[in-house]
Amino acid sequence: MTEYVEIKIKGHLDHQWSDWFAGLKLTHLAGKETLLSGSLPDQAALHGLLERIRDLNLKLISVSCDSPSTYFE
């Protein structure tokens, strides 16, 4: 069952990183933050993505697994 996720990290990532982050959409936010958003197939995929964020030594701000936020309004 697919699940919609939003992951906010510190810093602006280049949009070319999207493929490396399971094809999630990268959106630059105010305050030099990046929002990764989209659907993942399961929790295992989410954990794998979080491991990549850790391995790149990126600062994780938040993780939400629900519905799209108001960042896009």
PQR file with spaces between the fields and no chain letter, atoms N, CA, C, O and H, PARSE charges and radii, in Angstrom:
ATOM       1  N    MET     1       0.836   -1.181    0.000 -0.4000 1.5000
ATOM       2  CA   MET     1       0.000    0.000    0.000 -0.0000 2.0000
ATOM       3  C    MET     1       0.883    1.248    0.000  0.5500 1.7000
ATOM       4  O    MET     1       1.737    1.399    0.874 -0.5500 1.4000
ATOM       5  N    THR     2       0.689    2.125   -0.954 -0.4000 1.5000
ATOM       6  CA   THR     2       1.511    3.326   -1.023 -0.0000 2.0000
ATOM       7  C    THR     2       1.121    4.309    0.079  0.5500 1.7000
ATOM       8  O    THR     2      -0.010    4.326    0.565 -0.5500 1.4000
ATOM       9  H    THR     2      -0.005    2.002   -1.663  0.4000 1.0000
ATOM      10  N    GLU     3       2.093    5.112    0.444 -0.4000 1.5000
ATOM      11  CA   GLU     3       1.905    6.063    1.527 -0.0000 2.0000
ATOM      12  C    GLU     3       2.522    7.403    1.116  0.5500 1.7000
ATOM      13  O    GLU     3       3.646    7.450    0.615 -0.5500 1.4000
ATOM      14  H    GLU     3       3.011    5.097    0.049  0.4000 1.0000
ATOM      15  N    TYR     4       1.771    8.494    1.333 -0.4000 1.5000
ATOM      16  CA   TYR     4       2.274    9.818    1.023 -0.0000 2.0000
ATOM      17  C    TYR     4       3.180   10.277    2.163  0.5500 1.7000
ATOM      18  O    TYR     4       2.810   10.175    3.332 -0.5500 1.4000
ATOM      19  H    TYR     4       0.858    8.456    1.739  0.4000 1.0000
ATOM      20  N    VAL     5       4.362   10.778    1.825 -0.4000 1.5000
ATOM      21  CA   VAL     5       5.299   11.244    2.848 -0.0000 2.0000
ATOM      22  C    VAL     5       5.820   12.631    2.507  0.5500 1.7000
ATOM      23  O    VAL     5       5.910   13.017    1.342 -0.5500 1.4000
ATOM      24  H    VAL     5       4.663   10.860    0.875  0.4000 1.0000
ATOM      25  N    GLU     6       6.161   13.365    3.556 -0.4000 1.5000
ATOM      26  CA   GLU     6       6.863   14.636    3.421 -0.0000 2.0000
ATOM      27  C    GLU     6       8.020   14.612    4.405  0.5500 1.7000
ATOM      28  O    GLU     6       7.839   14.367    5.598 -0.5500 1.4000
ATOM      29  H    GLU     6       6.088   13.051    4.502  0.4000 1.0000
ATOM      30  N    ILE     7       9.211   14.872    3.884 -0.4000 1.5000
ATOM      31  CA   ILE     7      10.417   14.892    4.700 -0.0000 2.0000
ATOM      32  C    ILE     7      11.065   16.247    4.513  0.5500 1.7000
ATOM      33  O    ILE     7      11.370   16.648    3.390 -0.5500 1.4000
ATOM      34  H    ILE     7       9.358   15.072    2.915  0.4000 1.0000
ATOM      35  N    LYS     8      11.273   16.951    5.605 -0.4000 1.5000
ATOM      36  CA   LYS     8      11.900   18.268    5.530 -0.0000 2.0000
ATOM      37  C    LYS     8      13.321   18.154    6.060  0.5500 1.7000
ATOM      38  O    LYS     8      13.552   17.607    7.138 -0.5500 1.4000
ATOM      39  H    LYS     8      11.025   16.626    6.518  0.4000 1.0000
ATOM      40  N    ILE     9      14.277   18.682    5.283 -0.4000 1.5000
ATOM      41  CA   ILE     9      15.683   18.654    5.683 -0.0000 2.0000
ATOM      42  C    ILE     9      16.271   20.059    5.579  0.5500 1.7000
ATOM      43  O    ILE     9      15.758   20.917    4.860 -0.5500 1.4000
ATOM      44  H    ILE     9      14.089   19.127    4.407  0.4000 1.0000
ATOM      45  N    LYS    10      17.347   20.264    6.308 -0.4000 1.5000
ATOM      46  CA   LYS    10      18.044   21.547    6.295 -0.0000 2.0000
ATOM      47  C    LYS    10      18.896   21.641    5.041  0.5500 1.7000
ATOM      48  O    LYS    10      19.561   20.679    4.659 -0.5500 1.4000
ATOM      49  H    LYS    10      17.763   19.567    6.892  0.4000 1.0000
ATOM      50  N    GLY    11      18.873   22.806    4.401 -0.4000 1.5000
ATOM      51  CA   GLY    11      19.678   23.044    3.206 -0.0000 2.0000
ATOM      52  C    GLY    11      18.874   22.852    1.935  0.5500 1.7000
ATOM      53  O    GLY    11      17.856   22.160    1.931 -0.5500 1.4000
ATOM      54  H    GLY    11      18.332   23.588    4.711  0.4000 1.0000
ATOM      55  N    HIS    12      19.331   23.463    0.865 -0.4000 1.5000
ATOM      56  CA   HIS    12      18.694   23.313   -0.440 -0.0000 2.0000
ATOM      57  C    HIS    12      19.435   22.260   -1.249  0.5500 1.7000
ATOM      58  O    HIS    12      20.623   22.408   -1.534 -0.5500 1.4000
ATOM      59  H    HIS    12      20.158   24.026    0.868  0.4000 1.0000
ATOM      60  N    LEU    13      18.731   21.198   -1.616 -0.4000 1.5000
ATOM      61  CA   LEU    13      19.299   20.159   -2.470 -0.0000 2.0000
ATOM      62  C    LEU    13      18.989   20.480   -3.920  0.5500 1.7000
ATOM      63  O    LEU    13      17.923   21.012   -4.227 -0.5500 1.4000
ATOM      64  H    LEU    13      17.765   21.078   -1.384  0.4000 1.0000
ATOM      65  N    ASP    14      19.911   20.162   -4.806 -0.4000 1.5000
ATOM      66  CA   ASP    14      19.692   20.329   -6.230 -0.0000 2.0000
ATOM      67  C    ASP    14      18.598   19.354   -6.669  0.5500 1.7000
ATOM      68  O    ASP    14      18.521   18.235   -6.161 -0.5500 1.4000
ATOM      69  H    ASP    14      20.777   19.730   -4.556  0.4000 1.0000
ATOM      70  N    HIS    15      17.763   19.775   -7.605 -0.4000 1.5000
ATOM      71  CA   HIS    15      16.653   18.935   -8.065 -0.0000 2.0000
ATOM      72  C    HIS    15      17.129   17.643   -8.728  0.5500 1.7000
ATOM      73  O    HIS    15      16.351   16.698   -8.861 -0.5500 1.4000
ATOM      74  H    HIS    15      17.826   20.684   -8.017  0.4000 1.0000
ATOM      75  N    GLN    16      18.377   17.588   -9.139 -0.4000 1.5000
ATOM      76  CA   GLN    16      18.916   16.361   -9.740 -0.0000 2.0000
ATOM      77  C    GLN    16      18.979   15.210   -8.738  0.5500 1.7000
ATOM      78  O    GLN    16      19.110   14.054   -9.141 -0.5500 1.4000
ATOM      79  H    GLN    16      19.009   18.355   -9.031  0.4000 1.0000
ATOM      80  N    TRP    17      18.888   15.506   -7.445 -0.4000 1.5000
ATOM      81  CA   TRP    17      18.913   14.471   -6.418 -0.0000 2.0000
ATOM      82  C    TRP    17      17.591   13.705   -6.329  0.5500 1.7000
ATOM      83  O    TRP    17      17.520   12.703   -5.617 -0.5500 1.4000
ATOM      84  H    TRP    17      18.781   16.445   -7.118  0.4000 1.0000
ATOM      85  N    SER    18      16.566   14.136   -7.015 -0.4000 1.5000
ATOM      86  CA   SER    18      15.249   13.517   -6.914 -0.0000 2.0000
ATOM      87  C    SER    18      15.299   12.005   -7.155  0.5500 1.7000
ATOM      88  O    SER    18      14.693   11.242   -6.402 -0.5500 1.4000
ATOM      89  H    SER    18      16.623   14.949   -7.594  0.4000 1.0000
ATOM      90  N    ASP    19      16.009   11.570   -8.189 -0.4000 1.5000
ATOM      91  CA   ASP    19      16.100   10.133   -8.464 -0.0000 2.0000
ATOM      92  C    ASP    19      16.744    9.375   -7.313  0.5500 1.7000
ATOM      93  O    ASP    19      16.366    8.240   -7.024 -0.5500 1.4000
ATOM      94  H    ASP    19      16.500   12.190   -8.800  0.4000 1.0000
ATOM      95  N    TRP    20      17.701    9.990   -6.667 -0.4000 1.5000
ATOM      96  CA   TRP    20      18.395    9.332   -5.568 -0.0000 2.0000
ATOM      97  C    TRP    20      17.495    9.217   -4.336  0.5500 1.7000
ATOM      98  O    TRP    20      17.725    8.375   -3.467 -0.5500 1.4000
ATOM      99  H    TRP    20      18.009   10.913   -6.902  0.4000 1.0000
ATOM     100  N    PHE    21      16.480   10.064   -4.269 -0.4000 1.5000
ATOM     101  CA   PHE    21      15.527   10.035   -3.160 -0.0000 2.0000
ATOM     102  C    PHE    21      14.195    9.456   -3.627  0.5500 1.7000
ATOM     103  O    PHE    21      13.138   10.047   -3.402 -0.5500 1.4000
ATOM     104  H    PHE    21      16.294   10.748   -4.974  0.4000 1.0000
ATOM     105  N    ALA    22      14.253    8.310   -4.272 -0.4000 1.5000
ATOM     106  CA   ALA    22      13.084    7.516   -4.666 -0.0000 2.0000
ATOM     107  C    ALA    22      12.113    8.293   -5.554  0.5500 1.7000
ATOM     108  O    ALA    22      10.917    8.003   -5.563 -0.5500 1.4000
ATOM     109  H    ALA    22      15.111    7.830   -4.455  0.4000 1.0000
ATOM     110  N    GLY    23      12.618    9.279   -6.300 -0.4000 1.5000
ATOM     111  CA   GLY    23      11.773   10.037   -7.195 -0.0000 2.0000
ATOM     112  C    GLY    23      10.854   11.035   -6.522  0.5500 1.7000
ATOM     113  O    GLY    23       9.941   11.564   -7.157 -0.5500 1.4000
ATOM     114  H    GLY    23      13.589    9.515   -6.293  0.4000 1.0000
ATOM     115  N    LEU    24      11.083   11.303   -5.230 -0.4000 1.5000
ATOM     116  CA   LEU    24      10.249   12.278   -4.532 -0.0000 2.0000
ATOM     117  C    LEU    24      10.492   13.672   -5.101  0.5500 1.7000
ATOM     118  O    LEU    24      11.579   13.967   -5.599 -0.5500 1.4000
ATOM     119  H    LEU    24      11.824   10.873   -4.714  0.4000 1.0000
ATOM     120  N    LYS    25       9.487   14.515   -5.025 -0.4000 1.5000
ATOM     121  CA   LYS    25       9.594   15.889   -5.496 -0.0000 2.0000
ATOM     122  C    LYS    25      10.395   16.699   -4.487  0.5500 1.7000
ATOM     123  O    LYS    25      10.142   16.612   -3.285 -0.5500 1.4000
ATOM     124  H    LYS    25       8.604   14.275   -4.621  0.4000 1.0000
ATOM     125  N    LEU    26      11.357   17.485   -4.958 -0.4000 1.5000
ATOM     126  CA   LEU    26      12.154   18.362   -4.101 -0.0000 2.0000
ATOM     127  C    LEU    26      11.660   19.789   -4.264  0.5500 1.7000
ATOM     128  O    LEU    26      11.610   20.315   -5.376 -0.5500 1.4000
ATOM     129  H    LEU    26      11.563   17.556   -5.934  0.4000 1.0000
ATOM     130  N    THR    27      11.294   20.412   -3.153 -0.4000 1.5000
ATOM     131  CA   THR    27      10.808   21.789   -3.154 -0.0000 2.0000
ATOM     132  C    THR    27      11.644   22.600   -2.189  0.5500 1.7000
ATOM     133  O    THR    27      11.785   22.233   -1.023 -0.5500 1.4000
ATOM     134  H    THR    27      11.334   19.985   -2.249  0.4000 1.0000
ATOM     135  N    HIS    28      12.201   23.706   -2.667 -0.4000 1.5000
ATOM     136  CA   HIS    28      12.969   24.591   -1.794 -0.0000 2.0000
ATOM     137  C    HIS    28      12.009   25.464   -1.003  0.5500 1.7000
ATOM     138  O    HIS    28      11.102   26.081   -1.561 -0.5500 1.4000
ATOM     139  H    HIS    28      12.086   24.005   -3.615  0.4000 1.0000
ATOM     140  N    LEU    29      12.224   25.505    0.309 -0.4000 1.5000
ATOM     141  CA   LEU    29      11.396   26.298    1.213 -0.0000 2.0000
ATOM     142  C    LEU    29      12.202   27.465    1.753  0.5500 1.7000
ATOM     143  O    LEU    29      13.425   27.505    1.614 -0.5500 1.4000
ATOM     144  H    LEU    29      12.960   25.004    0.763  0.4000 1.0000
ATOM     145  N    ALA    30      11.512   28.412    2.368 -0.4000 1.5000
ATOM     146  CA   ALA    30      12.185   29.526    3.026 -0.0000 2.0000
ATOM     147  C    ALA    30      13.079   28.983    4.132  0.5500 1.7000
ATOM     148  O    ALA    30      12.848   27.890    4.648 -0.5500 1.4000
ATOM     149  H    ALA    30      10.519   28.380    2.480  0.4000 1.0000
ATOM     150  N    GLY    31      14.084   29.740    4.485 -0.4000 1.5000
ATOM     151  CA   GLY    31      14.976   29.310    5.559 -0.0000 2.0000
ATOM     152  C    GLY    31      15.958   28.238    5.144  0.5500 1.7000
ATOM     153  O    GLY    31      16.460   27.491    5.984 -0.5500 1.4000
ATOM     154  H    GLY    31      14.271   30.628    4.066  0.4000 1.0000
ATOM     155  N    LYS    32      16.240   28.154    3.839 -0.4000 1.5000
ATOM     156  CA   LYS    32      17.197   27.162    3.324 -0.0000 2.0000
ATOM     157  C    LYS    32      16.854   25.744    3.767  0.5500 1.7000
ATOM     158  O    LYS    32      17.689   25.036    4.332 -0.5500 1.4000
ATOM     159  H    LYS    32      15.832   28.760    3.157  0.4000 1.0000
ATOM     160  N    GLU    33      15.627   25.344    3.505 -0.4000 1.5000
ATOM     161  CA   GLU    33      15.164   23.988    3.775 -0.0000 2.0000
ATOM     162  C    GLU    33      14.647   23.381    2.475  0.5500 1.7000
ATOM     163  O    GLU    33      14.240   24.096    1.559 -0.5500 1.4000
ATOM     164  H    GLU    33      14.949   25.919    3.046  0.4000 1.0000
ATOM     165  N    THR    34      14.669   22.051    2.410 -0.4000 1.5000
ATOM     166  CA   THR    34      14.136   21.331    1.262 -0.0000 2.0000
ATOM     167  C    THR    34      13.061   20.379    1.745  0.5500 1.7000
ATOM     168  O    THR    34      13.230   19.689    2.750 -0.5500 1.4000
ATOM     169  H    THR    34      15.000   21.471    3.154  0.4000 1.0000
ATOM     170  N    LEU    35      11.952   20.348    1.016 -0.4000 1.5000
ATOM     171  CA   LEU    35      10.870   19.414    1.295 -0.0000 2.0000
ATOM     172  C    LEU    35      10.892   18.329    0.243  0.5500 1.7000
ATOM     173  O    LEU    35      10.809   18.622   -0.950 -0.5500 1.4000
ATOM     174  H    LEU    35      11.815   20.908    0.199  0.4000 1.0000
ATOM     175  N    LEU    36      11.003   17.077    0.664 -0.4000 1.5000
ATOM     176  CA   LEU    36      10.890   15.929   -0.218 -0.0000 2.0000
ATOM     177  C    LEU    36       9.485   15.395   -0.028  0.5500 1.7000
ATOM     178  O    LEU    36       9.092   15.102    1.101 -0.5500 1.4000
ATOM     179  H    LEU    36      11.071   16.840    1.633  0.4000 1.0000
ATOM     180  N    SER    37       8.716   15.260   -1.099 -0.4000 1.5000
ATOM     181  CA   SER    37       7.331   14.827   -0.955 -0.0000 2.0000
ATOM     182  C    SER    37       6.934   13.891   -2.078  0.5500 1.7000
ATOM     183  O    SER    37       7.429   13.985   -3.201 -0.5500 1.4000
ATOM     184  H    SER    37       9.036   15.498   -2.016  0.4000 1.0000
ATOM     185  N    GLY    38       6.022   12.980   -1.743 -0.4000 1.5000
ATOM     186  CA   GLY    38       5.516   12.045   -2.736 -0.0000 2.0000
ATOM     187  C    GLY    38       5.126   10.735   -2.097  0.5500 1.7000
ATOM     188  O    GLY    38       5.055   10.621   -0.873 -0.5500 1.4000
ATOM     189  H    GLY    38       5.620   12.904   -0.831  0.4000 1.0000
ATOM     190  N    SER    39       4.874    9.752   -2.929 -0.4000 1.5000
ATOM     191  CA   SER    39       4.419    8.449   -2.461 -0.0000 2.0000
ATOM     192  C    SER    39       5.556    7.439   -2.444  0.5500 1.7000
ATOM     193  O    SER    39       6.396    7.395   -3.344 -0.5500 1.4000
ATOM     194  H    SER    39       4.931    9.845   -3.924  0.4000 1.0000
ATOM     195  N    LEU    40       5.555    6.637   -1.402 -0.4000 1.5000
ATOM     196  CA   LEU    40       6.496    5.521   -1.273 -0.0000 2.0000
ATOM     197  C    LEU    40       5.685    4.238   -1.152  0.5500 1.7000
ATOM     198  O    LEU    40       4.567    4.264   -0.638 -0.5500 1.4000
ATOM     199  H    LEU    40       4.873    6.673   -0.672  0.4000 1.0000
ATOM     200  N    PRO    41       6.227    3.115   -1.618 -0.5600 1.5000
ATOM     201  CA   PRO    41       5.442    1.877   -1.620  0.2800 2.0000
ATOM     202  C    PRO    41       5.137    1.308   -0.241  0.5500 1.7000
ATOM     203  O    PRO    41       4.101    0.672   -0.050 -0.5500 1.4000
ATOM     204  N    ASP    42       6.033    1.530    0.726 -0.4000 1.5000
ATOM     205  CA   ASP    42       5.821    0.949    2.053 -0.0000 2.0000
ATOM     206  C    ASP    42       6.779    1.563    3.070  0.5500 1.7000
ATOM     207  O    ASP    42       7.593    2.420    2.728 -0.5500 1.4000
ATOM     208  H    ASP    42       6.875    2.046    0.571  0.4000 1.0000
ATOM     209  N    GLN    43       6.676    1.121    4.316 -0.4000 1.5000
ATOM     210  CA   GLN    43       7.524    1.629    5.387 -0.0000 2.0000
ATOM     211  C    GLN    43       8.992    1.276    5.166  0.5500 1.7000
ATOM     212  O    GLN    43       9.873    2.043    5.553 -0.5500 1.4000
ATOM     213  H    GLN    43       6.015    0.424    4.594  0.4000 1.0000
ATOM     214  N    ALA    44       9.264    0.141    4.559 -0.4000 1.5000
ATOM     215  CA   ALA    44      10.654   -0.244    4.296 -0.0000 2.0000
ATOM     216  C    ALA    44      11.321    0.778    3.376  0.5500 1.7000
ATOM     217  O    ALA    44      12.489    1.115    3.567 -0.5500 1.4000
ATOM     218  H    ALA    44       8.548   -0.482    4.245  0.4000 1.0000
ATOM     219  N    ALA    45      10.588    1.268    2.385 -0.4000 1.5000
ATOM     220  CA   ALA    45      11.133    2.287    1.489 -0.0000 2.0000
ATOM     221  C    ALA    45      11.400    3.581    2.245  0.5500 1.7000
ATOM     222  O    ALA    45      12.400    4.254    1.993 -0.5500 1.4000
ATOM     223  H    ALA    45       9.639    0.994    2.230  0.4000 1.0000
ATOM     224  N    LEU    46      10.517    3.929    3.161 -0.4000 1.5000
ATOM     225  CA   LEU    46      10.718    5.131    3.977 -0.0000 2.0000
ATOM     226  C    LEU    46      11.970    4.989    4.830  0.5500 1.7000
ATOM     227  O    LEU    46      12.767    5.923    4.910 -0.5500 1.4000
ATOM     228  H    LEU    46       9.705    3.383    3.365  0.4000 1.0000
ATOM     229  N    HIS    47      12.155    3.855    5.460 -0.4000 1.5000
ATOM     230  CA   HIS    47      13.341    3.645    6.289 -0.0000 2.0000
ATOM     231  C    HIS    47      14.616    3.692    5.453  0.5500 1.7000
ATOM     232  O    HIS    47      15.633    4.223    5.900 -0.5500 1.4000
ATOM     233  H    HIS    47      11.507    3.096    5.395  0.4000 1.0000
ATOM     234  N    GLY    48      14.567    3.142    4.249 -0.4000 1.5000
ATOM     235  CA   GLY    48      15.724    3.204    3.364 -0.0000 2.0000
ATOM     236  C    GLY    48      16.066    4.641    2.984  0.5500 1.7000
ATOM     237  O    GLY    48      17.236    5.015    2.909 -0.5500 1.4000
ATOM     238  H    GLY    48      13.741    2.710    3.886  0.4000 1.0000
ATOM     239  N    LEU    49      15.027    5.439    2.745 -0.4000 1.5000
ATOM     240  CA   LEU    49      15.229    6.843    2.422 -0.0000 2.0000
ATOM     241  C    LEU    49      15.830    7.605    3.592  0.5500 1.7000
ATOM     242  O    LEU    49      16.716    8.438    3.404 -0.5500 1.4000
ATOM     243  H    LEU    49      14.077    5.135    2.805  0.4000 1.0000
ATOM     244  N    LEU    50      15.356    7.325    4.791 -0.4000 1.5000
ATOM     245  CA   LEU    50      15.903    7.971    5.985 -0.0000 2.0000
ATOM     246  C    LEU    50      17.360    7.576    6.206  0.5500 1.7000
ATOM     247  O    LEU    50      18.157    8.383    6.684 -0.5500 1.4000
ATOM     248  H    LEU    50      14.636    6.648    4.945  0.4000 1.0000
ATOM     249  N    GLU    51      17.709    6.344    5.862 -0.4000 1.5000
ATOM     250  CA   GLU    51      19.108    5.918    5.963 -0.0000 2.0000
ATOM     251  C    GLU    51      19.986    6.699    4.982  0.5500 1.7000
ATOM     252  O    GLU    51      21.117    7.054    5.312 -0.5500 1.4000
ATOM     253  H    GLU    51      17.062    5.688    5.474  0.4000 1.0000
ATOM     254  N    ARG    52      19.475    6.965    3.792 -0.4000 1.5000
ATOM     255  CA   ARG    52      20.245    7.758    2.815 -0.0000 2.0000
ATOM     256  C    ARG    52      20.475    9.173    3.337  0.5500 1.7000
ATOM     257  O    ARG    52      21.564    9.730    3.202 -0.5500 1.4000
ATOM     258  H    ARG    52      18.556    6.677    3.524  0.4000 1.0000
ATOM     259  N    ILE    53      19.437    9.740    3.931 -0.4000 1.5000
ATOM     260  CA   ILE    53      19.563   11.085    4.501 -0.0000 2.0000
ATOM     261  C    ILE    53      20.631   11.077    5.590  0.5500 1.7000
ATOM     262  O    ILE    53      21.460   11.984    5.658 -0.5500 1.4000
ATOM     263  H    ILE    53      18.552    9.288    4.040  0.4000 1.0000
ATOM     264  N    ARG    54      20.609   10.069    6.426 -0.4000 1.5000
ATOM     265  CA   ARG    54      21.623    9.938    7.483 -0.0000 2.0000
ATOM     266  C    ARG    54      23.018    9.766    6.890  0.5500 1.7000
ATOM     267  O    ARG    54      23.968   10.412    7.331 -0.5500 1.4000
ATOM     268  H    ARG    54      19.935    9.332    6.371  0.4000 1.0000
ATOM     269  N    ASP    55      23.138    8.896    5.894 -0.4000 1.5000
ATOM     270  CA   ASP    55      24.442    8.621    5.288 -0.0000 2.0000
ATOM     271  C    ASP    55      25.045    9.854    4.615  0.5500 1.7000
ATOM     272  O    ASP    55      26.267    9.988    4.542 -0.5500 1.4000
ATOM     273  H    ASP    55      22.366    8.371    5.535  0.4000 1.0000
ATOM     274  N    LEU    56      24.191   10.752    4.125 -0.4000 1.5000
ATOM     275  CA   LEU    56      24.662   11.993    3.511 -0.0000 2.0000
ATOM     276  C    LEU    56      24.910   13.084    4.551  0.5500 1.7000
ATOM     277  O    LEU    56      25.305   14.200    4.215 -0.5500 1.4000
ATOM     278  H    LEU    56      23.199   10.643    4.184  0.4000 1.0000
ATOM     279  N    ASN    57      24.674   12.747    5.802 -0.4000 1.5000
ATOM     280  CA   ASN    57      24.872   13.672    6.920 -0.0000 2.0000
ATOM     281  C    ASN    57      24.016   14.936    6.769  0.5500 1.7000
ATOM     282  O    ASN    57      24.446   16.041    7.101 -0.5500 1.4000
ATOM     283  H    ASN    57      24.353   11.840    6.074  0.4000 1.0000
ATOM     284  N    LEU    58      22.789   14.742    6.256 -0.4000 1.5000
ATOM     285  CA   LEU    58      21.843   15.852    6.137 -0.0000 2.0000
ATOM     286  C    LEU    58      21.073   15.987    7.439  0.5500 1.7000
ATOM     287  O    LEU    58      20.801   14.990    8.108 -0.5500 1.4000
ATOM     288  H    LEU    58      22.440   13.844    5.986  0.4000 1.0000
ATOM     289  N    LYS    59      20.722   17.209    7.801 -0.4000 1.5000
ATOM     290  CA   LYS    59      19.990   17.440    9.033 -0.0000 2.0000
ATOM     291  C    LYS    59      18.498   17.244    8.778  0.5500 1.7000
ATOM     292  O    LYS    59      17.886   17.989    8.013 -0.5500 1.4000
ATOM     293  H    LYS    59      20.943   18.019    7.258  0.4000 1.0000
ATOM     294  N    LEU    60      17.923   16.235    9.426 -0.4000 1.5000
ATOM     295  CA   LEU    60      16.506   15.923    9.311 -0.0000 2.0000
ATOM     296  C    LEU    60      15.711   16.845   10.226  0.5500 1.7000
ATOM     297  O    LEU    60      15.990   16.932   11.422 -0.5500 1.4000
ATOM     298  H    LEU    60      18.420   15.630   10.048  0.4000 1.0000
ATOM     299  N    ILE    61      14.716   17.536    9.663 -0.4000 1.5000
ATOM     300  CA   ILE    61      13.888   18.449   10.451 -0.0000 2.0000
ATOM     301  C    ILE    61      12.572   17.780   10.840  0.5500 1.7000
ATOM     302  O    ILE    61      12.169   17.826   12.002 -0.5500 1.4000
ATOM     303  H    ILE    61      14.488   17.465    8.691  0.4000 1.0000
ATOM     304  N    SER    62      11.902   17.157    9.863 -0.4000 1.5000
ATOM     305  CA   SER    62      10.629   16.510   10.185 -0.0000 2.0000
ATOM     306  C    SER    62      10.279   15.445    9.158  0.5500 1.7000
ATOM     307  O    SER    62      10.765   15.463    8.027 -0.5500 1.4000
ATOM     308  H    SER    62      12.229   17.120    8.919  0.4000 1.0000
ATOM     309  N    VAL    63       9.422   14.514    9.578 -0.4000 1.5000
ATOM     310  CA   VAL    63       8.885   13.466    8.714 -0.0000 2.0000
ATOM     311  C    VAL    63       7.389   13.391    8.978  0.5500 1.7000
ATOM     312  O    VAL    63       6.958   13.298   10.128 -0.5500 1.4000
ATOM     313  H    VAL    63       9.027   14.500   10.497  0.4000 1.0000
ATOM     314  N    SER    64       6.607   13.432    7.921 -0.4000 1.5000
ATOM     315  CA   SER    64       5.157   13.339    8.044 -0.0000 2.0000
ATOM     316  C    SER    64       4.645   12.291    7.066  0.5500 1.7000
ATOM     317  O    SER    64       4.997   12.311    5.887 -0.5500 1.4000
ATOM     318  H    SER    64       6.956   13.508    6.987  0.4000 1.0000
ATOM     319  N    CYS    65       3.820   11.385    7.553 -0.4000 1.5000
ATOM     320  CA   CYS    65       3.245   10.339    6.708 -0.0000 2.0000
ATOM     321  C    CYS    65       1.725   10.445    6.796  0.5500 1.7000
ATOM     322  O    CYS    65       1.084    9.708    7.545 -0.5500 1.4000
ATOM     323  H    CYS    65       3.534   11.369    8.511  0.4000 1.0000
ATOM     324  N    ASP    66       1.164   11.356    6.034 -0.4000 1.5000
ATOM     325  CA   ASP    66      -0.277   11.557    6.132 -0.0000 2.0000
ATOM     326  C    ASP    66      -0.824   12.037    4.804  0.5500 1.7000
ATOM     327  O    ASP    66      -1.015   11.246    3.881 -0.5500 1.4000
ATOM     328  H    ASP    66       1.685   11.955    5.426  0.4000 1.0000
ATOM     329  N    SER    67      -1.074   13.314    4.708 -0.4000 1.5000
ATOM     330  CA   SER    67      -1.596   13.901    3.492 -0.0000 2.0000
ATOM     331  C    SER    67      -0.793   15.146    3.161  0.5500 1.7000
ATOM     332  O    SER    67      -0.073   15.659    4.017 -0.5500 1.4000
ATOM     333  H    SER    67      -0.919   13.957    5.458  0.4000 1.0000
ATOM     334  N    PRO    68      -0.901   15.636    1.945 -0.5600 1.5000
ATOM     335  CA   PRO    68      -0.122   16.821    1.577  0.2800 2.0000
ATOM     336  C    PRO    68      -0.339   17.986    2.528  0.5500 1.7000
ATOM     337  O    PRO    68      -1.461   18.245    2.964 -0.5500 1.4000
ATOM     338  N    SER    69       0.736   18.682    2.843 -0.4000 1.5000
ATOM     339  CA   SER    69       0.662   19.815    3.770 -0.0000 2.0000
ATOM     340  C    SER    69       0.244   21.079    3.029  0.5500 1.7000
ATOM     341  O    SER    69      -0.097   21.046    1.847 -0.5500 1.4000
ATOM     342  H    SER    69       1.647   18.471    2.489  0.4000 1.0000
ATOM     343  N    THR    70       0.280   22.162    3.736 -0.4000 1.5000
ATOM     344  CA   THR    70      -0.108   23.444    3.155 -0.0000 2.0000
ATOM     345  C    THR    70       1.076   24.161    2.500  0.5500 1.7000
ATOM     346  O    THR    70       0.934   25.317    2.101 -0.5500 1.4000
ATOM     347  H    THR    70       0.557   22.188    4.697  0.4000 1.0000
ATOM     348  N    TYR    71       2.242   23.512    2.378 -0.4000 1.5000
ATOM     349  CA   TYR    71       3.393   24.149    1.746 -0.0000 2.0000
ATOM     350  C    TYR    71       3.086   24.523    0.295  0.5500 1.7000
ATOM     351  O    TYR    71       3.700   25.436   -0.257 -0.5500 1.4000
ATOM     352  H    TYR    71       2.358   22.573    2.702  0.4000 1.0000
ATOM     353  N    PHE    72       2.145   23.824   -0.313 -0.4000 1.5000
ATOM     354  CA   PHE    72       1.889   24.026   -1.734 -0.0000 2.0000
ATOM     355  C    PHE    72       0.730   24.963   -2.000  0.5500 1.7000
ATOM     356  O    PHE    72       0.349   25.149   -3.156 -0.5500 1.4000
ATOM     357  H    PHE    72       1.647   23.082    0.136  0.4000 1.0000
ATOM     358  N    GLU    73       0.165   25.551   -0.980 -0.4000 1.5000
ATOM     359  CA   GLU    73      -0.974   26.454   -1.176 -0.0000 2.0000
ATOM     360  C    GLU    73      -0.510   27.855   -1.471  0.5500 1.7000
ATOM     361  O    GLU    73      -1.333   28.751   -1.664 -0.5500 1.4000
ATOM     362  H    GLU    73       0.474   25.399   -0.041  0.4000 1.0000
